[in-house]
């Protein structure tokens, strides 16, 4: 599991758990927890960074 840290502006993150969108037209409920294949999109021209914390679940 990956947790998005802070509020990175202008990025879209999509995974099996949902979508995080902080662009000019954000979705009403952004998901900060992601898992599986994670697709990060930067629709703008500026370079942006995003920070995650990875949690490994052990049984």
CHARMM internal coordinates of N, CA and C (Angstrom, degrees):
IC EDIT
DIST 1 N 1 CA 1.4443
DIST 1 CA 1 C 1.5175
ANGL 1 N 1 CA 1 C 108.27
DIST 1 C 2 N 1.3134
ANGL 1 CA 1 C 2 N 115.87
DIHE 1 N 1 CA 1 C 2 N 141.23
DIST 2 N 2 CA 1.4533
ANGL 1 C 2 N 2 CA 122.58
DIHE 1 CA 1 C 2 N 2 CA 178.74
DIST 2 CA 2 C 1.5259
ANGL 2 N 2 CA 2 C 108.82
DIHE 1 C 2 N 2 CA 2 C -121.42
DIST 2 C 3 N 1.3087
ANGL 2 CA 2 C 3 N 116.84
DIHE 2 N 2 CA 2 C 3 N 132.64
DIST 3 N 3 CA 1.4544
ANGL 2 C 3 N 3 CA 123.26
DIHE 2 CA 2 C 3 N 3 CA 179.12
DIST 3 CA 3 C 1.5253
ANGL 3 N 3 CA 3 C 108.84
DIHE 2 C 3 N 3 CA 3 C -110.83
DIST 3 C 4 N 1.3316
ANGL 3 CA 3 C 4 N 117.52
DIHE 3 N 3 CA 3 C 4 N 127.51
DIST 4 N 4 CA 1.4629
ANGL 3 C 4 N 4 CA 121.15
DIHE 3 CA 3 C 4 N 4 CA 176.80
DIST 4 CA 4 C 1.5217
ANGL 4 N 4 CA 4 C 108.25
DIHE 3 C 4 N 4 CA 4 C -74.67
DIST 4 C 5 N 1.3324
ANGL 4 CA 4 C 5 N 115.47
DIHE 4 N 4 CA 4 C 5 N 133.23
DIST 5 N 5 CA 1.4552
ANGL 4 C 5 N 5 CA 122.05
DIHE 4 CA 4 C 5 N 5 CA 178.86
DIST 5 CA 5 C 1.5243
ANGL 5 N 5 CA 5 C 108.60
DIHE 4 C 5 N 5 CA 5 C -101.59
DIST 5 C 6 N 1.3245
ANGL 5 CA 5 C 6 N 116.91
DIHE 5 N 5 CA 5 C 6 N 143.98
DIST 6 N 6 CA 1.4644
ANGL 5 C 6 N 6 CA 123.82
DIHE 5 CA 5 C 6 N 6 CA -179.53
DIST 6 CA 6 C 1.5291
ANGL 6 N 6 CA 6 C 110.41
DIHE 5 C 6 N 6 CA 6 C 64.91
DIST 6 C 7 N 1.2942
ANGL 6 CA 6 C 7 N 116.50
DIHE 6 N 6 CA 6 C 7 N -158.56
DIST 7 N 7 CA 1.4628
ANGL 6 C 7 N 7 CA 123.60
DIHE 6 CA 6 C 7 N 7 CA 178.57
DIST 7 CA 7 C 1.5247
ANGL 7 N 7 CA 7 C 107.98
DIHE 6 C 7 N 7 CA 7 C -127.92
DIST 7 C 8 N 1.3281
ANGL 7 CA 7 C 8 N 119.07
DIHE 7 N 7 CA 7 C 8 N 79.40
DIST 8 N 8 CA 1.4676
ANGL 7 C 8 N 8 CA 120.03
DIHE 7 CA 7 C 8 N 8 CA -177.27
DIST 8 CA 8 C 1.5295
ANGL 8 N 8 CA 8 C 111.19
DIHE 7 C 8 N 8 CA 8 C -64.56
DIST 8 C 9 N 1.3400
ANGL 8 CA 8 C 9 N 117.73
DIHE 8 N 8 CA 8 C 9 N 122.46
DIST 9 N 9 CA 1.4689
ANGL 8 C 9 N 9 CA 119.69
DIHE 8 CA 8 C 9 N 9 CA -176.38
DIST 9 CA 9 C 1.5304
ANGL 9 N 9 CA 9 C 112.94
DIHE 8 C 9 N 9 CA 9 C -79.81
DIST 9 C 10 N 1.3141
ANGL 9 CA 9 C 10 N 116.29
DIHE 9 N 9 CA 9 C 10 N 144.32
DIST 10 N 10 CA 1.4514
ANGL 9 C 10 N 10 CA 122.05
DIHE 9 CA 9 C 10 N 10 CA 170.66
DIST 10 CA 10 C 1.5073
ANGL 10 N 10 CA 10 C 116.79
DIHE 9 C 10 N 10 CA 10 C 75.50
DIST 10 C 11 N 1.3235
ANGL 10 CA 10 C 11 N 119.10
DIHE 10 N 10 CA 10 C 11 N 22.57
DIST 11 N 11 CA 1.4549
ANGL 10 C 11 N 11 CA 122.06
DIHE 10 CA 10 C 11 N 11 CA -179.20
DIST 11 CA 11 C 1.5236
ANGL 11 N 11 CA 11 C 110.79
DIHE 10 C 11 N 11 CA 11 C -122.65
DIST 11 C 12 N 1.3224
ANGL 11 CA 11 C 12 N 114.93
DIHE 11 N 11 CA 11 C 12 N 154.40
DIST 12 N 12 CA 1.4641
ANGL 11 C 12 N 12 CA 121.80
DIHE 11 CA 11 C 12 N 12 CA 173.68
DIST 12 CA 12 C 1.5273
ANGL 12 N 12 CA 12 C 107.22
DIHE 11 C 12 N 12 CA 12 C -123.84
DIST 12 C 13 N 1.3298
ANGL 12 CA 12 C 13 N 116.63
DIHE 12 N 12 CA 12 C 13 N 126.62
DIST 13 N 13 CA 1.4632
ANGL 12 C 13 N 13 CA 122.56
DIHE 12 CA 12 C 13 N 13 CA 179.08
DIST 13 CA 13 C 1.5218
ANGL 13 N 13 CA 13 C 106.88
DIHE 12 C 13 N 13 CA 13 C -121.02
DIST 13 C 14 N 1.3349
ANGL 13 CA 13 C 14 N 116.08
DIHE 13 N 13 CA 13 C 14 N 127.09
DIST 14 N 14 CA 1.4633
ANGL 13 C 14 N 14 CA 121.41
DIHE 13 CA 13 C 14 N 14 CA -177.84
DIST 14 CA 14 C 1.5192
ANGL 14 N 14 CA 14 C 108.99
DIHE 13 C 14 N 14 CA 14 C -127.87
DIST 14 C 15 N 1.3332
ANGL 14 CA 14 C 15 N 116.76
DIHE 14 N 14 CA 14 C 15 N 133.89
DIST 15 N 15 CA 1.4672
ANGL 14 C 15 N 15 CA 121.29
DIHE 14 CA 14 C 15 N 15 CA 178.63
DIST 15 CA 15 C 1.5221
ANGL 15 N 15 CA 15 C 109.16
DIHE 14 C 15 N 15 CA 15 C -149.97
DIST 15 C 16 N 1.3438
ANGL 15 CA 15 C 16 N 115.12
DIHE 15 N 15 CA 15 C 16 N -174.01
DIST 16 N 16 CA 1.4633
ANGL 15 C 16 N 16 CA 120.54
DIHE 15 CA 15 C 16 N 16 CA 177.92
DIST 16 CA 16 C 1.5288
ANGL 16 N 16 CA 16 C 112.05
DIHE 15 C 16 N 16 CA 16 C -62.83
DIST 16 C 17 N 1.3411
ANGL 16 CA 16 C 17 N 117.29
DIHE 16 N 16 CA 16 C 17 N -25.44
DIST 17 N 17 CA 1.4659
ANGL 16 C 17 N 17 CA 121.27
DIHE 16 CA 16 C 17 N 17 CA -176.83
DIST 17 CA 17 C 1.5223
ANGL 17 N 17 CA 17 C 113.15
DIHE 16 C 17 N 17 CA 17 C -85.43
DIST 17 C 18 N 1.3173
ANGL 17 CA 17 C 18 N 118.32
DIHE 17 N 17 CA 17 C 18 N -20.19
DIST 18 N 18 CA 1.4536
ANGL 17 C 18 N 18 CA 119.86
DIHE 17 CA 17 C 18 N 18 CA -179.33
DIST 18 CA 18 C 1.5093
ANGL 18 N 18 CA 18 C 111.79
DIHE 17 C 18 N 18 CA 18 C 149.28
DIST 18 C 19 N 1.3342
ANGL 18 CA 18 C 19 N 115.39
DIHE 18 N 18 CA 18 C 19 N -159.89
DIST 19 N 19 CA 1.4572
ANGL 18 C 19 N 19 CA 120.59
DIHE 18 CA 18 C 19 N 19 CA -175.22
DIST 19 CA 19 C 1.5309
ANGL 19 N 19 CA 19 C 110.23
DIHE 18 C 19 N 19 CA 19 C -129.91
DIST 19 C 20 N 1.3385
ANGL 19 CA 19 C 20 N 114.25
DIHE 19 N 19 CA 19 C 20 N 140.08
DIST 20 N 20 CA 1.4586
ANGL 19 C 20 N 20 CA 121.99
DIHE 19 CA 19 C 20 N 20 CA 171.61
DIST 20 CA 20 C 1.5171
ANGL 20 N 20 CA 20 C 106.17
DIHE 19 C 20 N 20 CA 20 C -115.10
DIST 20 C 21 N 1.3335
ANGL 20 CA 20 C 21 N 117.25
DIHE 20 N 20 CA 20 C 21 N 126.86
DIST 21 N 21 CA 1.4627
ANGL 20 C 21 N 21 CA 121.08
DIHE 20 CA 20 C 21 N 21 CA -177.26
DIST 21 CA 21 C 1.5245
ANGL 21 N 21 CA 21 C 108.66
DIHE 20 C 21 N 21 CA 21 C -135.28
DIST 21 C 22 N 1.3299
ANGL 21 CA 21 C 22 N 116.95
DIHE 21 N 21 CA 21 C 22 N 115.78
DIST 22 N 22 CA 1.4636
ANGL 21 C 22 N 22 CA 120.99
DIHE 21 CA 21 C 22 N 22 CA 178.43
DIST 22 CA 22 C 1.5234
ANGL 22 N 22 CA 22 C 111.04
DIHE 21 C 22 N 22 CA 22 C -119.72
DIST 22 C 23 N 1.3294
ANGL 22 CA 22 C 23 N 116.70
DIHE 22 N 22 CA 22 C 23 N 30.08
DIST 23 N 23 CA 1.4626
ANGL 22 C 23 N 23 CA 121.23
DIHE 22 CA 22 C 23 N 23 CA 177.98
DIST 23 CA 23 C 1.5289
ANGL 23 N 23 CA 23 C 109.06
DIHE 22 C 23 N 23 CA 23 C -81.97
DIST 23 C 24 N 1.3225
ANGL 23 CA 23 C 24 N 116.28
DIHE 23 N 23 CA 23 C 24 N -171.08
DIST 24 N 24 CA 1.4700
ANGL 23 C 24 N 24 CA 120.81
DIHE 23 CA 23 C 24 N 24 CA 179.67
DIST 24 CA 24 C 1.5165
ANGL 24 N 24 CA 24 C 112.87
DIHE 23 C 24 N 24 CA 24 C -64.86
DIST 24 C 25 N 1.3447
ANGL 24 CA 24 C 25 N 116.60
DIHE 24 N 24 CA 24 C 25 N -22.49
DIST 25 N 25 CA 1.4603
ANGL 24 C 25 N 25 CA 121.84
DIHE 24 CA 24 C 25 N 25 CA -179.78
DIST 25 CA 25 C 1.5338
ANGL 25 N 25 CA 25 C 109.22
DIHE 24 C 25 N 25 CA 25 C -121.27
DIST 25 C 26 N 1.3475
ANGL 25 CA 25 C 26 N 117.39
DIHE 25 N 25 CA 25 C 26 N 66.47
DIST 26 N 26 CA 1.4700
ANGL 25 C 26 N 26 CA 119.29
DIHE 25 CA 25 C 26 N 26 CA -173.94
DIST 26 CA 26 C 1.5269
ANGL 26 N 26 CA 26 C 112.89
DIHE 25 C 26 N 26 CA 26 C -70.41
DIST 26 C 27 N 1.3284
ANGL 26 CA 26 C 27 N 115.23
DIHE 26 N 26 CA 26 C 27 N 155.76
DIST 27 N 27 CA 1.4580
ANGL 26 C 27 N 27 CA 120.08
DIHE 26 CA 26 C 27 N 27 CA 174.97
DIST 27 CA 27 C 1.5290
ANGL 27 N 27 CA 27 C 108.02
DIHE 26 C 27 N 27 CA 27 C -76.47
DIST 27 C 28 N 1.3246
ANGL 27 CA 27 C 28 N 118.32
DIHE 27 N 27 CA 27 C 28 N 154.30
DIST 28 N 28 CA 1.4654
ANGL 27 C 28 N 28 CA 120.86
DIHE 27 CA 27 C 28 N 28 CA -174.97
DIST 28 CA 28 C 1.5335
ANGL 28 N 28 CA 28 C 114.37
DIHE 27 C 28 N 28 CA 28 C -60.45
DIST 28 C 29 N 1.3211
ANGL 28 CA 28 C 29 N 117.72
DIHE 28 N 28 CA 28 C 29 N -37.78
DIST 29 N 29 CA 1.4569
ANGL 28 C 29 N 29 CA 120.25
DIHE 28 CA 28 C 29 N 29 CA -177.15
DIST 29 CA 29 C 1.5236
ANGL 29 N 29 CA 29 C 109.37
DIHE 28 C 29 N 29 CA 29 C -127.14
DIST 29 C 30 N 1.3210
ANGL 29 CA 29 C 30 N 115.84
DIHE 29 N 29 CA 29 C 30 N 101.39
DIST 30 N 30 CA 1.4588
ANGL 29 C 30 N 30 CA 120.16
DIHE 29 CA 29 C 30 N 30 CA 179.96
DIST 30 CA 30 C 1.5223
ANGL 30 N 30 CA 30 C 110.54
DIHE 29 C 30 N 30 CA 30 C -85.49
DIST 30 C 31 N 1.3265
ANGL 30 CA 30 C 31 N 116.60
DIHE 30 N 30 CA 30 C 31 N 138.17
DIST 31 N 31 CA 1.4526
ANGL 30 C 31 N 31 CA 123.44
DIHE 30 CA 30 C 31 N 31 CA -179.13
DIST 31 CA 31 C 1.5291
ANGL 31 N 31 CA 31 C 108.98
DIHE 30 C 31 N 31 CA 31 C -95.30
DIST 31 C 32 N 1.3299
ANGL 31 CA 31 C 32 N 117.30
DIHE 31 N 31 CA 31 C 32 N 127.00
DIST 32 N 32 CA 1.4609
ANGL 31 C 32 N 32 CA 121.76
DIHE 31 CA 31 C 32 N 32 CA -179.11
DIST 32 CA 32 C 1.5297
ANGL 32 N 32 CA 32 C 112.85
DIHE 31 C 32 N 32 CA 32 C -97.04
DIST 32 C 33 N 1.3318
ANGL 32 CA 32 C 33 N 118.26
DIHE 32 N 32 CA 32 C 33 N -3.94
DIST 33 N 33 CA 1.4648
ANGL 32 C 33 N 33 CA 122.25
DIHE 32 CA 32 C 33 N 33 CA -179.92
DIST 33 CA 33 C 1.5237
ANGL 33 N 33 CA 33 C 108.17
DIHE 32 C 33 N 33 CA 33 C -111.33
DIST 33 C 34 N 1.3441
ANGL 33 CA 33 C 34 N 115.88
DIHE 33 N 33 CA 33 C 34 N 131.48
DIST 34 N 34 CA 1.4659
ANGL 33 C 34 N 34 CA 119.89
DIHE 33 CA 33 C 34 N 34 CA -177.90
DIST 34 CA 34 C 1.5236
ANGL 34 N 34 CA 34 C 110.61
DIHE 33 C 34 N 34 CA 34 C -134.82
DIST 34 C 35 N 1.3312
ANGL 34 CA 34 C 35 N 114.25
DIHE 34 N 34 CA 34 C 35 N 155.11
DIST 35 N 35 CA 1.4573
ANGL 34 C 35 N 35 CA 120.44
DIHE 34 CA 34 C 35 N 35 CA -176.54
DIST 35 CA 35 C 1.5235
ANGL 35 N 35 CA 35 C 108.74
DIHE 34 C 35 N 35 CA 35 C -156.18
DIST 35 C 36 N 1.3322
ANGL 35 CA 35 C 36 N 115.86
DIHE 35 N 35 CA 35 C 36 N 156.14
DIST 36 N 36 CA 1.4611
ANGL 35 C 36 N 36 CA 120.39
DIHE 35 CA 35 C 36 N 36 CA 179.14
DIST 36 CA 36 C 1.5172
ANGL 36 N 36 CA 36 C 110.36
DIHE 35 C 36 N 36 CA 36 C 78.62
DIST 36 C 37 N 1.3156
ANGL 36 CA 36 C 37 N 116.40
DIHE 36 N 36 CA 36 C 37 N -146.01
DIST 37 N 37 CA 1.4620
ANGL 36 C 37 N 37 CA 120.72
DIHE 36 CA 36 C 37 N 37 CA 177.36
DIST 37 CA 37 C 1.5240
ANGL 37 N 37 CA 37 C 108.59
DIHE 36 C 37 N 37 CA 37 C -73.90
DIST 37 C 38 N 1.3281
ANGL 37 CA 37 C 38 N 116.25
DIHE 37 N 37 CA 37 C 38 N 124.39
DIST 38 N 38 CA 1.4546
ANGL 37 C 38 N 38 CA 121.94
DIHE 37 CA 37 C 38 N 38 CA -178.24
DIST 38 CA 38 C 1.5217
ANGL 38 N 38 CA 38 C 108.49
DIHE 37 C 38 N 38 CA 38 C -113.51
DIST 38 C 39 N 1.3247
ANGL 38 CA 38 C 39 N 116.36
DIHE 38 N 38 CA 38 C 39 N 123.96
DIST 39 N 39 CA 1.4610
ANGL 38 C 39 N 39 CA 121.92
DIHE 38 CA 38 C 39 N 39 CA 179.09
DIST 39 CA 39 C 1.5309
ANGL 39 N 39 CA 39 C 108.07
DIHE 38 C 39 N 39 CA 39 C -109.59
DIST 39 C 40 N 1.3434
ANGL 39 CA 39 C 40 N 116.12
DIHE 39 N 39 CA 39 C 40 N 122.04
DIST 40 N 40 CA 1.4567
ANGL 39 C 40 N 40 CA 121.91
DIHE 39 CA 39 C 40 N 40 CA 179.59
DIST 40 CA 40 C 1.5220
ANGL 40 N 40 CA 40 C 107.90
DIHE 39 C 40 N 40 CA 40 C -110.09
DIST 40 C 41 N 1.3378
ANGL 40 CA 40 C 41 N 116.43
DIHE 40 N 40 CA 40 C 41 N 125.73
DIST 41 N 41 CA 1.4530
ANGL 40 C 41 N 41 CA 122.09
DIHE 40 CA 40 C 41 N 41 CA -178.23
DIST 41 CA 41 C 1.5179
ANGL 41 N 41 CA 41 C 109.99
DIHE 40 C 41 N 41 CA 41 C -121.82
DIST 41 C 42 N 1.3392
ANGL 41 CA 41 C 42 N 115.26
DIHE 41 N 41 CA 41 C 42 N 135.00
DIST 42 N 42 CA 1.4529
ANGL 41 C 42 N 42 CA 121.87
DIHE 41 CA 41 C 42 N 42 CA 175.07
DIST 42 CA 42 C 1.5285
ANGL 42 N 42 CA 42 C 107.19
DIHE 41 C 42 N 42 CA 42 C -114.78
DIST 42 C 43 N 1.3504
ANGL 42 CA 42 C 43 N 118.14
DIHE 42 N 42 CA 42 C 43 N 96.14
DIST 43 N 43 CA 1.4538
ANGL 42 C 43 N 43 CA 119.88
DIHE 42 CA 42 C 43 N 43 CA -176.34
DIST 43 CA 43 C 1.5336
ANGL 43 N 43 CA 43 C 113.88
DIHE 42 C 43 N 43 CA 43 C -72.65
DIST 43 C 44 N 1.3230
ANGL 43 CA 43 C 44 N 117.96
DIHE 43 N 43 CA 43 C 44 N -13.74
DIST 44 N 44 CA 1.4586
ANGL 43 C 44 N 44 CA 121.27
DIHE 43 CA 43 C 44 N 44 CA -179.38
DIST 44 CA 44 C 1.5149
ANGL 44 N 44 CA 44 C 112.49
DIHE 43 C 44 N 44 CA 44 C -90.28
DIST 44 C 45 N 1.3280
ANGL 44 CA 44 C 45 N 115.32
DIHE 44 N 44 CA 44 C 45 N -179.52
DIST 45 N 45 CA 1.4604
ANGL 44 C 45 N 45 CA 121.69
DIHE 44 CA 44 C 45 N 45 CA -179.90
DIST 45 CA 45 C 1.5219
ANGL 45 N 45 CA 45 C 113.07
DIHE 44 C 45 N 45 CA 45 C -91.04
DIST 45 C 46 N 1.3231
ANGL 45 CA 45 C 46 N 117.57
DIHE 45 N 45 CA 45 C 46 N -22.94
DIST 46 N 46 CA 1.4600
ANGL 45 C 46 N 46 CA 121.63
DIHE 45 CA 45 C 46 N 46 CA -176.87
DIST 46 CA 46 C 1.5314
ANGL 46 N 46 CA 46 C 111.03
DIHE 45 C 46 N 46 CA 46 C -75.90
DIST 46 C 47 N 1.3249
ANGL 46 CA 46 C 47 N 115.33
DIHE 46 N 46 CA 46 C 47 N 148.71
DIST 47 N 47 CA 1.4631
ANGL 46 C 47 N 47 CA 119.99
DIHE 46 CA 46 C 47 N 47 CA 174.65
DIST 47 CA 47 C 1.5218
ANGL 47 N 47 CA 47 C 108.39
DIHE 46 C 47 N 47 CA 47 C -74.80
DIST 47 C 48 N 1.3189
ANGL 47 CA 47 C 48 N 116.10
DIHE 47 N 47 CA 47 C 48 N 136.99
DIST 48 N 48 CA 1.4656
ANGL 47 C 48 N 48 CA 121.11
DIHE 47 CA 47 C 48 N 48 CA -178.89
DIST 48 CA 48 C 1.5162
ANGL 48 N 48 CA 48 C 109.53
DIHE 47 C 48 N 48 CA 48 C -133.73
DIST 48 C 49 N 1.3152
ANGL 48 CA 48 C 49 N 115.27
DIHE 48 N 48 CA 48 C 49 N 156.39
DIST 49 N 49 CA 1.4635
ANGL 48 C 49 N 49 CA 121.83
DIHE 48 CA 48 C 49 N 49 CA 176.77
DIST 49 CA 49 C 1.5127
ANGL 49 N 49 CA 49 C 109.66
DIHE 48 C 49 N 49 CA 49 C -122.79
DIST 49 C 50 N 1.3201
ANGL 49 CA 49 C 50 N 114.43
DIHE 49 N 49 CA 49 C 50 N 152.04
DIST 50 N 50 CA 1.4530
ANGL 49 C 50 N 50 CA 120.97
DIHE 49 CA 49 C 50 N 50 CA 176.23
DIST 50 CA 50 C 1.5197
ANGL 50 N 50 CA 50 C 107.62
DIHE 49 C 50 N 50 CA 50 C -135.65
DIST 50 C 51 N 1.3309
ANGL 50 CA 50 C 51 N 116.21
DIHE 50 N 50 CA 50 C 51 N 142.60
DIST 51 N 51 CA 1.4647
ANGL 50 C 51 N 51 CA 121.07
DIHE 50 CA 50 C 51 N 51 CA 179.94
DIST 51 CA 51 C 1.5179
ANGL 51 N 51 CA 51 C 109.34
DIHE 50 C 51 N 51 CA 51 C -115.48
DIST 51 C 52 N 1.3282
ANGL 51 CA 51 C 52 N 114.76
DIHE 51 N 51 CA 51 C 52 N 137.34
DIST 52 N 52 CA 1.4547
ANGL 51 C 52 N 52 CA 122.12
DIHE 51 CA 51 C 52 N 52 CA 176.28
DIST 52 CA 52 C 1.5259
ANGL 52 N 52 CA 52 C 109.39
DIHE 51 C 52 N 52 CA 52 C -124.32
DIST 52 C 53 N 1.3074
ANGL 52 CA 52 C 53 N 115.71
DIHE 52 N 52 CA 52 C 53 N 153.26
DIST 53 N 53 CA 1.4600
ANGL 52 C 53 N 53 CA 122.33
DIHE 52 CA 52 C 53 N 53 CA 165.12
DIST 53 CA 53 C 1.5140
ANGL 53 N 53 CA 53 C 105.34
DIHE 52 C 53 N 53 CA 53 C -113.37
DIST 53 C 54 N 1.3402
ANGL 53 CA 53 C 54 N 116.74
DIHE 53 N 53 CA 53 C 54 N 130.38
DIST 54 N 54 CA 1.4592
ANGL 53 C 54 N 54 CA 120.55
DIHE 53 CA 53 C 54 N 54 CA 179.40
DIST 54 CA 54 C 1.5192
ANGL 54 N 54 CA 54 C 109.19
DIHE 53 C 54 N 54 CA 54 C -98.77
DIST 54 C 55 N 1.3284
ANGL 54 CA 54 C 55 N 115.59
DIHE 54 N 54 CA 54 C 55 N 130.22
DIST 55 N 55 CA 1.4642
ANGL 54 C 55 N 55 CA 121.76
DIHE 54 CA 54 C 55 N 55 CA 175.69
DIST 55 CA 55 C 1.5292
ANGL 55 N 55 CA 55 C 107.61
DIHE 54 C 55 N 55 CA 55 C -112.72
DIST 55 C 56 N 1.3247
ANGL 55 CA 55 C 56 N 115.92
DIHE 55 N 55 CA 55 C 56 N 126.61
DIST 56 N 56 CA 1.4546
ANGL 55 C 56 N 56 CA 121.84
DIHE 55 CA 55 C 56 N 56 CA 179.03
DIST 56 CA 56 C 1.5272
ANGL 56 N 56 CA 56 C 107.47
DIHE 55 C 56 N 56 CA 56 C -105.49
DIST 56 C 57 N 1.3319
ANGL 56 CA 56 C 57 N 116.26
DIHE 56 N 56 CA 56 C 57 N 118.82
DIST 57 N 57 CA 1.4573
ANGL 56 C 57 N 57 CA 121.68
DIHE 56 CA 56 C 57 N 57 CA -178.17
DIST 57 CA 57 C 1.5218
ANGL 57 N 57 CA 57 C 108.52
DIHE 56 C 57 N 57 CA 57 C -88.96
DIST 57 C 58 N 1.3266
ANGL 57 CA 57 C 58 N 115.99
DIHE 57 N 57 CA 57 C 58 N 124.72
DIST 58 N 58 CA 1.4644
ANGL 57 C 58 N 58 CA 122.26
DIHE 57 CA 57 C 58 N 58 CA -179.25
DIST 58 CA 58 C 1.5186
ANGL 58 N 58 CA 58 C 108.03
DIHE 57 C 58 N 58 CA 58 C -117.54
DIST 58 C 59 N 1.3249
ANGL 58 CA 58 C 59 N 116.12
DIHE 58 N 58 CA 58 C 59 N 129.69
DIST 59 N 59 CA 1.4779
ANGL 58 C 59 N 59 CA 120.10
DIHE 58 CA 58 C 59 N 59 CA 177.88
DIST 59 CA 59 C 1.4967
ANGL 59 N 59 CA 59 C 110.88
DIHE 58 C 59 N 59 CA 59 C -85.50
END
COOR INIT
IC SEED 1 N 1 CA 1 C
IC BUILD
